[in-house]
Amino acid sequence: MNIAANVGPALTLEVADADSIAELRHQAEGCTRCDLYRNATQTVFGEGPDKAEIVLVGEQPGDREDIAGRPFVGPAGHLLDHCLEEAGLNRERCYVTNAVKHFKFTARGKRRLHAKPNAGEIGRCAWWLGAELNILQPKLVVALGASALYALLGPKAKLTPERGHILQPRNHPPVLVTIHPSFLLRIRDETERHRQREAFVSDLHKATKFQLR
C-alpha cells in the first residue's frame, strides 16, 4: 500500500450534513449545485447497504442510469457486475456511486452522447460524495476511472501509473485505483479487450480481502 501525497475535493471540501444515506439521498433529489441538473432527468444517487465495507466510485450516470435513477445499470454496469463476480466480490455488499450525480451529455438528434464532467462539476458534486464516504466509513474505496480518482485524490494522482495500486490518503480510507468498465466497451481489438478485462478483474480482486475481513 502506497501513501497518497494529496487528496481530492471529496476528501477536502465541505460536505453535506446528514445522519444516514437515506437522508442524504433525499437532500440530493433537488440538487442544483451545478448546471448539470438543468438537462438531466433526475439525480442518480448511490445505492447499496448502509454498512458497506467497499465503495465503488464511477464517473457519472449514463443515459440508462439517468432514466432509471440508479447507478451502473447500463452496459458498463452489467460488465462491472460480471467482473466483480469473477473477482470474488459481491456487488450486493458494495455501495456503488459516482463522482457526479447528474448525466452530462451532448445531444445528437435523439441520441444523448456522454460528455466528460469537468473539474468544477466534480468539485461541486464532492459535496455529496464526501458525505457518502463520511457516513459509510468504508474499509476501501475503489476509484473507477480518472474522474473518480480526481474526486478522491486530486489532480496529481494519475490513472495509468497508479492503476492496480492501493493508495492510503491520510485520515481517510485506502483507495484502489483502476479503470472504468466503460473503457473496456470502447476497445475494438478483441485480444486487447480480453487482456484489459483480465487486468481489470485482477485489480478488483485486490479488494476481495477487504470484503472478507
Sequence and secondary structure as in RCSB ss.txt:
>XXXX:A:sequence
MNIAANVGPALTLEVADADSIAELRHQAEGCTRCDLYRNATQTVFGEGPDKAEIVLVGEQPGDREDIAGRPFVGP
AGHLLDHCLEEAGLNRERCYVTNAVKHFKFTARGKRRLHAKPNAGEIGRCAWWLGAELNILQPKLVVALGASALY
ALLGPKAKLTPERGHILQPRNHPPVLVTIHPSFLLRIRDETERHRQREAFVSDLHKATKFQLR
>XXXX:A:secstr
 EE S   HHHHS     SSHHHHHHHHTT  SSGGGGTSSS    BS TT SEEEEES   HHHHHHTSSS SH
HHHHHHHHHHHTT  GGGEEEEESS S  EEEETTEEEE    HHHHHHHHHHHHHHHHHH  SEEEEESHHHHH
HHH TT  HHHHTT EEE TTS  EEEE  HHHHHT   HHHHHHHHHHHHHHHHTTHHHHH 
